[in-house]
Amino acid sequence: WHMNAVIFPNFQKIGALPCAREVCELLHVNGIAVTIDPQYQNEFSNQSYVQFQDFTQAAKEADFAIAIGGDGTILHCAKHLMGTDTKLLGINMGRLGFMASMERNELYQIRRLKTGDYRVSKRMLLCGDLLDQKGHVIQHYTALNEICISRQFSKILDFSVYRKDILIGSYRADGIIFSTPTGSTAYALSAGGPIIEPELLCIEMTLICPHSVTVRPVLFSEDSQLCLTLKQPAGDDVYICIDGDQPVPLDAQHRLQIYRSPYEMHIIDLSGNTFFDSLNQKMIQTIKGQQTN
């Protein structure tokens, strides 16, 4: 049984191309077949063992997807893996790199993919269903980090959140973030939410600049069905944003249902402590960096 890895590089990151070439070489030497999207054919033309196939298709069949970039690149790669068993390995070429399994200077560790000497961190995903007035699903979304609802130009948003049919609260805020534990260290953290261990199962609700001093982030059990409705008339500048992607308009007539996805994301953890290492090193580094500036 031979193994297959598909590479997802972000060449906007400095050093990503030489890093990707080195990754290909290491995979090849360790007997793992390498596939890359045809758009990068020129960059890898001198590595004859590299195969070219549409990334989305290749990702369904691969054992590993290797994202080379920052957290944004890893998130973007993860979108293609939802609903597959493909394991995600992130190589950090960015700054924070919370989701990365390894840094640029640790590429030698790639051989462990062949021996199975790693653990897999299973991460819950969050679903969002956009419902019309009759309760029909118009649009379905899946997020690894968060589903965010806000207005343009930081205008105040009036909305209510329900759990099943019970009102949790009616709020005024710049917006709201529903996040997974993986997403707790992303946008939700900046909005004042807690740090949640990534393998915990829960849904976090954090308001963005709430118009109240008493509103605090809320954690719901993973089997919660949450529903957001807008106060009429909300205007036509309310948007849903999934994992930082292109915002999608949210009509005042519609409502958004949030619940845990039946699928999981499988992220490779080589250190056995990736999350807390990142938390300690990177958060403290960020604070130190701010102090020295």
Backbone hydrogen bonds in HBPLUS format (Angstrom, degrees):
<---DONOR---> <-ACCEPTOR-->    atom                        ^
c    i                          cat <-CA-CA->   ^        H-A-AA   ^      H-
h    n   atom  resd res      DA  || num        DHA   H-A  angle D-A-AA Bond
n    s   type  num  typ     dist DA aas  dist angle  dist       angle   num
A0033-ALA N   A0003-MET O   2.87 MM  30  6.15 151.8  1.94 156.4 147.5     1
A0063-ASP N   A0004-ASN O   2.88 MM  59  5.43 150.5  1.97 141.5 150.7     2
A0064-PHE N   A0004-ASN O   3.24 MM  60  6.63 157.7  2.30 152.2 156.1     3
A0005-ALA N   A0033-ALA O   2.78 MM  28  6.08 168.4  1.79 163.0 164.9     4
A0035-THR N   A0005-ALA O   2.92 MM  30  6.26 150.8  2.00 156.4 162.4     5
A0006-VAL N   A0064-PHE O   2.91 MM  58  6.35 159.4  1.95 152.7 157.3     6
A0066-ILE N   A0006-VAL O   2.83 MM  60  6.20 163.7  1.86 159.9 165.3     7
A0007-ILE N   A0035-THR O   2.94 MM  28  6.38 157.1  2.00 167.5 173.1     8
A0008-PHE N   A0066-ILE O   2.75 MM  58  5.83 164.8  1.77 155.0 150.6     9
A0068-ILE N   A0008-PHE O   2.95 MM  60  6.18 159.2  1.99 139.6 142.3    10
A0010-ASN N   A0068-ILE O   2.93 MM  58  6.06 135.5  2.13 165.2 167.0    11
A0013-LYS N   A0010-ASN O   3.12 MM   3  6.01 165.8  2.14 121.6 125.5    12
A0016-ALA N   A0013-LYS O   3.11 MM   3  5.51 160.3  2.15 135.0 133.7    13
A0019-CYS N   A0015-GLY O   3.18 MM   4  6.16 152.8  2.26 142.1 150.3    14
A0020-ALA N   A0016-ALA O   2.82 MM   4  5.96 155.2  1.88 145.3 151.8    15
A0021-ARG N   A0017-LEU O   2.96 MM   4  6.25 160.3  2.00 157.9 162.9    16
A0022-GLU N   A0018-PRO O   3.01 MM   4  6.18 159.3  2.05 145.4 150.9    17
A0023-VAL N   A0019-CYS O   2.89 MM   4  6.16 153.9  1.96 149.7 157.4    18
A0024-CYS N   A0020-ALA O   2.98 MM   4  6.23 159.8  2.02 148.6 153.4    19
A0025-GLU N   A0021-ARG O   3.02 MM   4  6.31 160.3  2.06 148.4 153.6    20
A0026-LEU N   A0022-GLU O   2.93 MM   4  6.18 163.7  1.95 153.1 156.9    21
A0027-LEU N   A0023-VAL O   2.91 MM   4  6.11 159.6  1.95 153.4 159.0    22
A0028-HIS N   A0024-CYS O   2.94 MM   4  6.10 164.5  1.96 151.2 155.8    23
A0029-VAL N   A0025-GLU O   2.92 MM   4  6.14 164.9  1.95 154.3 158.1    24
A0030-ASN N   A0026-LEU O   3.08 MM   4  6.19 144.2  2.21 138.7 147.8    25
A0030-ASN N   A0027-LEU O   3.15 MM   3  5.14 122.6  2.50  93.6 108.2    26
A0032-ILE N   A0027-LEU O   2.84 MM   5  5.05 166.3  1.86 149.7 146.2    27
A0031-GLY N   A0028-HIS O   3.01 MM   3  5.16 158.9  2.06 111.2 113.2    28
A0051-GLN N   A0034-VAL O   2.88 MM  17  6.14 175.8  1.88 156.3 157.6    29
A0036-ILE N   A0051-GLN O   2.88 MM  15  6.34 148.8  1.98 152.4 160.8    30
A0053-GLN N   A0036-ILE O   3.03 MM  17  6.13 149.1  2.13 133.8 143.5    31
A0040-TYR N   A0037-ASP O   3.04 MM   3  6.04 171.7  2.04 132.1 134.8    32
A0041-GLN N   A0038-PRO O   3.03 MM   3  5.11 155.1  2.09 120.6 118.0    33
A0043-GLU N   A0040-TYR O   3.13 MM   3  5.49 120.8  2.49 105.8 119.6    34
A0044-PHE N   A0041-GLN O   3.23 MM   3  5.55 142.6  2.38 104.3 114.2    35
A0045-SER N   A0042-ASN O   3.46 MM   3  5.20 174.4  2.46 104.0 104.2    36
A0047-GLN N   A0044-PHE O   3.01 MM   3  5.45 165.0  2.03 116.6 120.9    37
A0050-VAL N   A0047-GLN O   3.00 MM   3  5.88 166.7  2.01 129.0 133.3    38
A0058-ALA N   A0054-ASP O   2.89 MM   4  6.07 170.7  1.89 163.1 166.2    39
A0059-ALA N   A0055-PHE O   2.76 MM   4  5.85 154.9  1.82 156.7 163.2    40
A0060-LYS N   A0057-GLN O   3.19 MM   3  5.51 136.5  2.39 103.3 114.2    41
A0061-GLU N   A0058-ALA O   3.12 MM   3  5.44 133.4  2.35 103.1 115.0    42
A0062-ALA N   A0058-ALA O   2.97 MM   4  6.01 130.2  2.22 148.6 163.2    43
A0087-LYS N   A0063-ASP O   3.07 MM  24  6.26 167.1  2.08 144.2 141.5    44
A0065-ALA N   A0087-LYS O   2.79 MM  22  6.16 155.3  1.85 165.3 168.4    45
A0089-LEU N   A0065-ALA O   2.88 MM  24  6.16 168.3  1.89 164.4 165.6    46
A0067-ALA N   A0089-LEU O   2.86 MM  22  6.25 148.5  1.96 154.0 164.1    47
A0091-ILE N   A0067-ALA O   2.77 MM  24  6.09 165.9  1.79 172.6 177.2    48
A0069-GLY N   A0091-ILE O   3.07 MM  22  6.33 159.8  2.11 170.7 176.1    49
A0093-MET N   A0069-GLY O   2.74 MM  24  4.53 158.6  1.78 116.6 121.2    50
A0073-THR N   A0070-GLY O   3.11 MM   3  5.34 120.4  2.49 102.1 115.6    51
A0074-ILE N   A0070-GLY O   3.10 MM   4  6.46 159.5  2.15 152.0 157.9    52
A0075-LEU N   A0071-ASP O   2.84 MM   4  6.04 158.6  1.88 151.1 156.8    53
A0076-HIS N   A0072-GLY O   2.93 MM   4  6.10 157.0  1.98 144.2 150.7    54
A0077-CYS N   A0073-THR O   2.88 MM   4  6.12 154.3  1.95 147.8 154.9    55
A0078-ALA N   A0074-ILE O   2.89 MM   4  6.10 155.5  1.95 145.1 152.3    56
A0079-LYS N   A0075-LEU O   3.17 MM   4  6.51 140.0  2.34 144.2 153.3    57
A0080-HIS N   A0077-CYS O   3.02 MM   3  5.66 137.8  2.20 115.3 124.8    58
A0081-LEU N   A0078-ALA O   2.87 MM   3  5.06 145.5  1.98 105.4 116.7    59
A0084-THR N   A0081-LEU O   2.91 MM   3  5.41 154.0  1.98 143.2 140.9    60
A0088-LEU N   A0266-HIS O   2.75 MM 178  6.07 169.1  1.76 165.7 169.6    61
A0268-ILE N   A0088-LEU O   2.84 MM 180  5.88 171.4  1.85 153.9 156.2    62
A0101-SER N   A0090-GLY O   2.70 MM  11  5.10 143.5  1.83 125.5 135.5    63
A0102-MET N   A0090-GLY O   3.12 MM  12  6.55 153.9  2.20 163.7 169.3    64
A0092-ASN N   A0102-MET O   2.91 MM  10  6.28 165.1  1.93 165.2 166.6    65
A0106-GLU N   A0103-GLU O   2.99 MM   3  5.46 161.0  2.02 122.2 124.4    66
A0109-GLN N   A0106-GLU O   2.94 MM   3  5.86 165.3  1.97 128.6 132.9    67
A0110-ILE N   A0107-LEU O   2.92 MM   3  5.70 170.6  1.93 126.8 129.7    68
A0112-ARG N   A0109-GLN O   2.86 MM   3  5.73 160.9  1.90 126.4 131.9    69
A0113-LEU N   A0110-ILE O   2.96 MM   3  5.71 163.9  1.98 121.9 126.9    70
A0114-LYS N   A0111-ARG O   3.08 MM   3  5.64 137.9  2.26 111.0 120.3    71
A0116-GLY N   A0112-ARG O   2.91 MM   4  5.83 128.0  2.19 140.9 152.2    72
A0117-ASP N   A0112-ARG O   3.20 MM   5  5.14 134.5  2.42 139.7 145.7    73
A0118-TYR N   A0116-GLY O   2.94 MM   2  5.66 136.8  2.13 102.8  90.4    74
A0119-ARG N   A0269-ASP O   3.19 MM 150  5.36 168.8  2.20 154.8 151.3    75
A0269-ASP N   A0119-ARG O   2.85 MM 150  5.36 166.5  1.87 171.6 167.5    76
A0121-SER N   A0267-ILE O   2.73 MM 146  5.06 171.6  1.74 159.2 156.3    77
A0267-ILE N   A0121-SER O   2.95 MM 146  5.06 172.0  1.95 147.8 145.1    78
A0123-ARG N   A0265-MET O   2.87 MM 142  5.06 164.8  1.89 150.5 155.6    79
A0265-MET N   A0123-ARG O   2.91 MM 142  5.06 161.8  1.94 144.1 150.0    80
A0261-SER N   A0125-LEU O   2.88 MM 136  5.20 178.4  1.88 135.2 135.3    81
A0126-LEU N   A0143-ALA O   2.87 MM  17  5.09 169.4  1.88 152.8 156.4    82
A0143-ALA N   A0126-LEU O   2.74 MM  17  5.09 159.1  1.78 151.3 158.6    83
A0127-CYS N   A0259-TYR O   2.71 MM 132  5.33 173.1  1.71 177.7 177.6    84
A0259-TYR N   A0127-CYS O   3.08 MM 132  5.33 157.8  2.14 140.4 145.8    85
A0128-GLY N   A0141-TYR O   2.94 MM  13  4.94 155.5  2.00 132.3 135.0    86
A0141-TYR N   A0128-GLY O   2.80 MM  13  4.94 153.4  1.86 150.1 157.1    87
A0129-ASP N   A0257-GLN O   2.83 MM 128  5.03 156.8  1.89 142.7 150.6    88
A0257-GLN N   A0129-ASP O   2.84 MM 128  5.03 170.9  1.85 148.8 151.0    89
A0130-LEU N   A0139-GLN O   2.85 MM   9  5.11 171.0  1.86 154.8 158.0    90
A0138-ILE N   A0130-LEU O   2.70 MM   8  5.55 167.5  1.72 168.6 172.8    91
A0131-LEU N   A0255-ARG O   2.82 MM 124  5.33 176.5  1.82 167.9 168.4    92
A0255-ARG N   A0131-LEU O   3.09 MM 124  5.33 155.6  2.15 141.0 148.7    93
A0132-ASP N   A0136-HIS O   2.96 MM   4  5.50 152.7  2.04 146.7 154.1    94
A0135-GLY N   A0132-ASP O   2.92 MM   3  5.22 159.1  1.96 111.7 118.1    95
A0180-THR N   A0145-ASN O   2.97 MM  35  5.60 161.2  2.01 154.2 158.6    96
A0243-ASP N   A0146-GLU O   2.96 MM  97  5.35 168.2  1.98 159.4 162.7    97
A0147-ILE N   A0178-PHE O   2.82 MM  31  5.23 160.0  1.86 153.4 159.9    98
A0178-PHE N   A0147-ILE O   2.87 MM  31  5.23 174.1  1.87 155.5 157.5    99
A0148-CYS N   A0241-CYS O   2.88 MM  93  5.07 170.3  1.89 149.9 153.2   100
A0241-CYS N   A0148-CYS O   2.75 MM  93  5.07 153.6  1.82 150.7 157.5   101
A0149-ILE N   A0176-ILE O   2.92 MM  27  5.39 162.7  1.95 157.5 163.4   102
A0176-ILE N   A0149-ILE O   2.87 MM  27  5.39 150.5  1.96 149.0 158.8   103
A0150-SER N   A0239-TYR O   3.06 MM  89  5.58 154.6  2.13 150.0 157.8   104
A0239-TYR N   A0150-SER O   2.79 MM  89  5.58 168.3  1.81 166.3 169.9   105
A0152-GLN N   A0237-ASP O   3.18 MM  85  5.88 137.9  2.36 151.7 163.6   106
A0155-LYS N   A0152-GLN O   3.29 MM   3  6.29 152.3  2.37 127.7 130.9   107
A0157-LEU N   A0173-ALA O   2.68 MM  16  5.41 161.5  1.72 153.7 160.0   108
A0173-ALA N   A0157-LEU O   3.07 MM  16  5.41 158.0  2.12 145.3 151.5   109
A0231-LYS N   A0158-ASP O   3.00 MM  73  5.47 165.3  2.02 142.8 138.1   110
A0159-PHE N   A0171-TYR O   3.05 MM  12  5.49 161.4  2.08 148.8 154.5   111
A0171-TYR N   A0159-PHE O   2.71 MM  12  5.49 164.8  1.73 169.8 174.6   112
A0160-SER N   A0229-THR O   2.89 MM  69  5.38 161.0  1.93 155.4 161.3   113
A0229-THR N   A0160-SER O   2.98 MM  69  5.38 161.6  2.01 150.6 156.2   114
A0161-VAL N   A0169-GLY O   2.98 MM   8  5.70 158.4  2.02 162.7 169.7   115
A0168-ILE N   A0161-VAL O   2.78 MM   7  5.61 163.9  1.80 151.8 156.4   116
A0169-GLY N   A0161-VAL O   3.41 MM   8  5.70 155.3  2.48 146.0 148.8   117
A0162-TYR N   A0227-CYS O   2.78 MM  65  5.03 158.7  1.83 147.2 154.7   118
A0227-CYS N   A0162-TYR O   2.83 MM  65  5.03 146.2  1.94 145.1 148.5   119
A0163-ARG N   A0166-ILE O   2.82 MM   3  5.28 159.1  1.87 151.2 154.4   120
A0166-ILE N   A0163-ARG O   2.93 MM   3  5.28 161.6  1.96 134.2 133.0   121
A0164-LYS N   A0225-GLN O   2.88 MM  61  5.57 160.5  1.92 163.6 167.6   122
A0211-HIS N   A0172-ARG O   2.75 MM  39  5.44 171.7  1.76 155.6 152.6   123
A0174-ASP N   A0208-ILE O   2.86 MM  34  5.32 143.8  1.99 163.5 165.3   124
A0208-ILE N   A0175-GLY O   2.85 MM  33  4.97 178.8  1.85 130.0 130.4   125
A0177-ILE N   A0206-THR O   2.76 MM  29  5.15 160.6  1.80 154.9 161.6   126
A0206-THR N   A0177-ILE O   2.88 MM  29  5.15 165.4  1.90 152.2 157.2   127
A0179-SER N   A0204-GLU O   2.81 MM  25  5.07 158.5  1.85 141.9 149.1   128
A0204-GLU N   A0179-SER O   2.89 MM  25  5.07 176.5  1.89 158.2 157.1   129
A0183-GLY N   A0180-THR O   2.98 MM   3  5.02 117.9  2.38  97.4 112.8   130
A0184-SER N   A0181-PRO O   3.09 MM   3  4.93 153.0  2.17  97.0 105.4   131
A0186-ALA N   A0183-GLY O   3.00 MM   3  5.10 162.6  2.03 111.4 114.4   132
A0189-LEU N   A0186-ALA O   3.18 MM   3  5.58 128.8  2.46 107.1 118.8   133
A0191-ALA N   A0187-TYR O   3.05 MM   4  6.37 137.7  2.24 145.5 158.1   134
A0193-GLY N   A0188-ALA O   2.81 MM   5  5.20 154.8  1.87 148.8 146.2   135
A0192-GLY N   A0189-LEU O   3.01 MM   3  5.21 159.0  2.06 109.3 112.9   136
A0200-LEU N   A0197-GLU O   3.04 MM   3  5.67 166.0  2.06 125.2 129.6   137
A0203-ILE N   A0220-PHE O   2.93 MM  17  5.07 160.3  1.96 138.2 144.6   138
A0220-PHE N   A0203-ILE O   2.78 MM  17  5.07 166.3  1.80 150.9 155.8   139
A0205-MET N   A0218-VAL O   2.78 MM  13  5.16 159.9  1.82 159.3 164.8   140
A0218-VAL N   A0205-MET O   2.92 MM  13  5.16 157.7  1.97 145.2 151.8   141
A0224-SER N   A0221-SER O   3.04 MM   3  5.61 158.9  2.08 126.2 126.7   142
A0226-LEU N   A0258-ILE O   2.89 MM  32  4.99 166.9  1.91 159.1 157.5   143
A0258-ILE N   A0226-LEU O   2.75 MM  32  4.99 165.1  1.77 140.3 144.9   144
A0228-LEU N   A0256-LEU O   2.78 MM  28  5.14 161.4  1.82 148.8 154.9   145
A0256-LEU N   A0228-LEU O   3.03 MM  28  5.14 162.6  2.06 146.9 151.5   146
A0250-LEU N   A0238-VAL O   2.75 MM  12  5.36 158.9  1.80 141.4 139.8   147
A0240-ILE N   A0248-VAL O   2.68 MM   8  5.10 161.8  1.71 151.3 156.5   148
A0248-VAL N   A0240-ILE O   2.78 MM   8  5.10 161.3  1.81 148.3 154.5   149
A0245-ASP N   A0242-ILE O   2.91 MM   3  5.49 162.4  1.94 123.4 129.2   150
A0254-HIS N   A0251-ASP O   3.00 MM   3  5.39 147.1  2.11 110.2 119.9   151
A0277-ASP N   A0273-ASN O   2.91 MM   4  6.00 159.8  1.95 165.1 171.9   152
A0278-SER N   A0274-THR O   2.92 MM   4  6.07 163.8  1.95 150.3 154.9   153
A0279-LEU N   A0275-PHE O   2.85 MM   4  6.08 158.1  1.90 146.9 153.9   154
A0280-ASN N   A0276-PHE O   2.91 MM   4  5.99 171.9  1.92 147.7 149.4   155
A0281-GLN N   A0277-ASP O   2.84 MM   4  5.90 165.7  1.86 157.9 160.6   156
A0282-LYS N   A0278-SER O   2.72 MM   4  5.22 141.1  1.87 134.0 146.7   157
A0283-MET N   A0279-LEU O   3.14 MM   4  5.40 143.9  2.28 120.9 131.7   158
A0284-ILE N   A0280-ASN O   3.37 MM   4  5.84 148.3  2.48 123.6 132.6   159
A0285-GLN N   A0281-GLN O   2.82 MM   4  5.85 148.4  1.92 139.1 149.5   160
A0286-THR N   A0282-LYS O   2.90 MM   4  6.02 154.9  1.96 141.5 147.8   161
A0287-ILE N   A0283-MET O   3.05 MM   4  6.36 157.4  2.11 145.4 150.8   162
A0288-LYS N   A0284-ILE O   2.83 MM   4  6.09 163.2  1.85 152.6 157.7   163
A0289-GLY N   A0285-GLN O   2.73 MM   4  5.91 158.2  1.77 151.0 157.7   164
A0290-GLN N   A0286-THR O   3.02 MM   4  6.26 149.2  2.12 143.1 150.6   165
A0291-GLN N   A0287-ILE O   3.02 MM   4  6.34 146.0  2.14 143.8 153.4   166
A0291-GLN N   A0288-LYS O   3.02 MM   3  5.02 117.9  2.42  93.0 108.9   167
A0292-THR N   A0288-LYS O   2.96 MM   4  6.28 147.0  2.07 151.5 160.3   168
A0293-ASN N   A0289-GLY O   3.18 MM   4  6.28 136.4  2.38 139.8 150.1   169
